[in-house]
Amino acid sequence: MQELELRSITNREVCCYMISCKNSTNIDTVIDWLVKHSKSKN
């Protein structure tokens, strides 16, 4: 996170998740976060 300087982004919420597509680890958590923060009007 330090190398990405994510703390410098102050005008929106930023999250960093460790995921594994191979092992299906945290995929559901990331999808939930993306849906929650989407700007879609569906």
C-alpha positions, 0 to 999 in steps of 0.5 A: 500500500505504501508503494501505491501511495493509497493514503494520498487519495483523500477525495474517495474511498480506497480499499486494497484486498488480497485476492486469489482467483486460483483459490477463489479467495476474497473474490466475493468480498471484492465483488461486494465492495465494487457493487456497493461503490458502483455508480450504476443506476440499475 
